Amino acid sequence: MTTSQLDLEAIHKQVADGYIATRRHPTAPYSIYNYTSKAQFEPCWTPETLACRGLILDDNGRLSSLLFMRV
């Protein structure tokens, strides 16, 4: 998966809706995205929640790292 394949707007909407959580790195310009228990238990499996299992983006929205697991 590349940054161009990620729908950052959809990811940010799902952050606002509580399906994806984001945490900021304390010193580096990175954020990590993970699906939440809400996504798991409702269930809400979208391309965005599936991508957000250890997704790391820099401040410009560029993909830094992606841990991917098929479900």
C-alpha angles and dihedrals in degrees: 000000000000133000090256089060092053118091098216092182091056091047091052090048090053089048088055091047092051099247095109127040125205130199126190121228107245096233111003125073094252139109127198121215126203134169114252133230086257089063090046099049102038085040111236109168110169129153086264097052090044090052092048100077099112097338110167120195130178122230090271092056093253118147112253101168140350126193104198129195125174117228 
